[in-house]
Amino acid sequence: MSTPTVSFEFFPPKSLEGSFRLWDCVNTLAPLDPTFVSVTYGAGGTTRQLTHEAVSTIHRTSGLNVAAHLTCVDATRAETLDIAQNYAAAGVREIVALRGDAPKGQATFTPHADGFASSVELIEALAETGQFTIRVGAYPEKHPEAVDQAADIAFLKRKIDAGATSAITQFFFEADTFFRFRDACAKAGITAPIIPGILPIENWSGAQRFADQCGTHIPQVIRDAFTNATRDGTTDLLATALATELCDDLVRGGVDHLHFYTLNRPELTRDVCHALGITPKARLQNVA
């Protein structure tokens, strides 16, 4: 069984403490030689400037390949493409193109009058520039707003056809969930890589909220296990074991790249990677 490559998702800091946490996360995980790292947008584009600053700083100071999240929310087409051009000028050439969540207080996404109406339109515009590698999101379980999973997969194919080169899935808890989705995507004619998104559960109550928001099924056996682990004070051990087992099942099933949602808490992700045989590598800038 070959050792997979990895990538990591961070979110931009909103405070001085958050900045220290982000840089600690980057420094902890950078030695694992990720293929890329990504930096998220807040709901409704609320962290647009913070995201740009974090992306630029990580790219400049760490030497990592950084992918910036870019959404269609609350901005004109010109404003959105200007953000993309600023990334290109800073040497950032990867974008995770997303529709984005509705701003706080709004039940559903409503396009800006002069903005992109969907992620497909955003991807097409980015692809036309010829400047970026474009990644997109994918849902191995039905998106809460989708009619059914077939509609989800058809929309994913539109995003790939528009110019995206790979897709990163929402997190899930069972390898078979991903394998069924991967097979359905292949049957629909999607040939671009589908990268599984992994969430090591650093906070059980938070993970349950995330799962409810995005329609991710939590098996009862995992719920029971965390109830017991919370009582016994062993949640980190359980989270590491579950994430490692999930990743191992995925790799045995042919997955060669794993994307980790770190939530800027690097320890569990690092421990899972170590368990998979992904060990620190000496980085050139640290060699005398």
N, C-alpha and C positions, 0 to 999 in steps of 0.2 A: 504494500500500500504506500503510495507516494505521499509526501508531505505537501499539504496545500499551501498556496499563497494566501495572503490576507490583506484586508483593508479595514480602516477604522473610521467611525463617524464621531465627530465632536460637535458641541454646540458653542456658540460665542458667549463669552462672559458678560455678565451684566453688572459686575461689581469688582472691586479690587480683589476680594477673596476668590471670586470666580475666575479672575485672570490667573491667579496663582494655581488654582486647581487645574485649569486648562493646560498651562505650561508643564505642570507636573505630569499630566496625562500624556502629553506629547513626548516628553522626555522619557517616560516609562515605556512607552510602546514603540517609539521610533527605532530602537535597536532590533525589533522584530522584523525590520525591513519590509514594511507594507508596500504593496503595489501603488496604493494611493491612500490618502486620507480625505475625508469630506467634512465640510462645516455647514451646519443647517441654518435655515431661516426660522425665525419665530412665526407663530401664527399671524396671518394678516400682514406679513412682511415687516413685523415690528422690530426685528433686529437687523434690518438691511445694512445699516452703516457698521454695526458691530461685526456682522458677518464679514463684510469687506475688510475691515481692519484685521480680524483674526486670520482670514485667508492669506492676506498679504504678508502678515508677520510670520505665520508658520512657514510659508513658502520661502521667505527671505532668510529666516534664521535657522531653519532645520534642514533644508535641502530636500524635504519630502515633496512628492508629487501631490499637490492639493487640488481637490475638486470642490468648486464652490456651488452650493445650492442656489438656484435662481428660480423664482416663482412669477406667476402672472398677476399676483394680488396687488390691488391698490396702486397701480402705476401704469403710465401710458406705454405704448410700444417703444417710443423714443427713449423714455427714461430707463426701461428695462434693457434695451440694447446698449445704452450708454454705460450701464453697470457692467455689462459683458465686455465692452471695449476697455473699460478700466481694468478689468481682470487681465485681459490680453496684454495690455500695456505693462502690467506688473509681472508678466511672465507666467500667469496662471492660464493653462490651456485645457483644463477639464471642467465641465459643468454638469451638475446633476439638475436636469430641467424638470420642474414640477409645476402642476397647476397651483398648488398651495392651498392651505386651509383658509376658510373664511375669517375675516377679522372678528375679534371678540365682540359678541353681541349680535352677530349675524348667524342665522341658522344654516344658510347655504352660500356657496360661492357665487358672487355676482361680478362679471367682468367689468373692469373700468371702461368707461364710454370710449376711450381711445386706446384701450389696452388689448392684450391678447385674450381671445375668448376661451382658449384651451391650451393645454400643454403641447398639443400637436402643432398649433400655430407658432408657439414659442420655439419648438424644436426646428421647425422649417426655417424660421428666421435665423437661428443660430447656425444651422447647417449651411445656409447660403453664404455666411461669412467665410467659411472654410478655415476657421481659426481654432475650432474646439473639438475635442473628443466629448461626445454628449452621452451621458448616462441618464436613465429614467427609472421611475418607480414601478413596481409590479406587486400585485396582490395574489398570493397563493390561496387565500380564502377570499370570498366575495367582498369587494369594496362595499361599505355601507350604503353608498349612493347608487350602486349598480343594480340593474334588473336581475342579473344572474352572472355566474362566472364566465359563461360564454361571451357575454357582452364585455366583461373585463378583458378577456383575452383578445377579442377583436379590437378593442381600443389600444391594447398594448402593441398589437401588430401595426396599427396606424402610426404609433409613435416610433417604432423601429423603421418603418417604411419612410417616415419623415426625415430620418437622418440619425437616430440614436444608434449607438453601437453595442450597448449592453443594458441590462435592466437589473436593478437591485430589489429584492423582495422585501415586503413588510416581514416582521418577525413572525415566527410560528413555533410550535412546540413538539411536533412530530415529523420525523423525516419523510414519512409516507405522504404527508401533506405537500411537501415540496416536490417529491417524485411525481405525484399525480399531476401537479401543475406543470412541471417541466414537460411531461409527456403530452399534455393537452396543448401546450404552446408549440411543441414540435409538430403535432398533428395539424395545427392551424397554419403551419408554414413559417413559424418564427425560427430563424436560424441563429440569431444573435445570442451570445451567452446570457444565461439567467443566473445571477449571483444570489445565493441564499443569504438573507439577513438574519443575524443571530443576536439575541438579547440575553446576555448573562444577567440573571435576576438579582440585582443589587438591592432592590427594594420591592418586597412582595406586594404590598398594597399599591404601590405605584405601577407595577407591572400589570396588576389586575385592571387598573383604570385605563392604561394604554390599550390593553387587549379589548376592553369593552368599546373604546372609542373607534378602533379600527376593525372590529369584527373578527378578532383572532380567538379561536377556540382554545380554552384551557382544559385539558383532560382532567377528569376527576381525580385520577391517581396523583397528579401533580398538586392539585389543591390540597388533598389529604396530606401529602408529603410535607408541604410548606406549613400546614397547620401544626404538624408534629414537630417540625424543625424550629418553628417559632417558639414553641413551648420549651424546647430543649436548648435553644440558643445555638443552633447549628445551621442557620440558613445559608451562610456563605459556603460551607462544605457541600450542602445540597445543591446550591446554585451551580457551583463549579462542576460537580459530578453530572448534573443533568445537561448542562451546556456541552461538556466534553463528550458525553454519550451521543448527544444529538449530532455534533460535528463529526464524530467518528462514523456514525451511521451514514451521514451524507457523503463523506469521503469514500467510504466503501461502496457507495452507490454511484461513484463516478464524478463527484463534485471535486473540482480542483482549485476553487477559490471561495473563501469565506469572508463575509463582510460583518464586522461587529459593531453593534450600537453600544458605545461605551458609556453614554450619559456622563462623560467626563470623570468617570470613576474607573481607573485603569486596572486595578488589582485583579478583579475576577477575569477580565479579558486576558490579561497577561498570564494568569495561572492556567486558563483553558488552553491558550496557545502553547505553553510549555508542555502541558499534558499531551498535546497532539504532536510534539516533536519540533515545534517551531521555536528555535532558540535564538538568543541575541547574537547579532553579527556586529563586528567592529565597523564603525562608520569612519570613512576616510578623514573627516575633519578632526577626529579624535586621535589620529595616528601621528605620533611625533615624527 
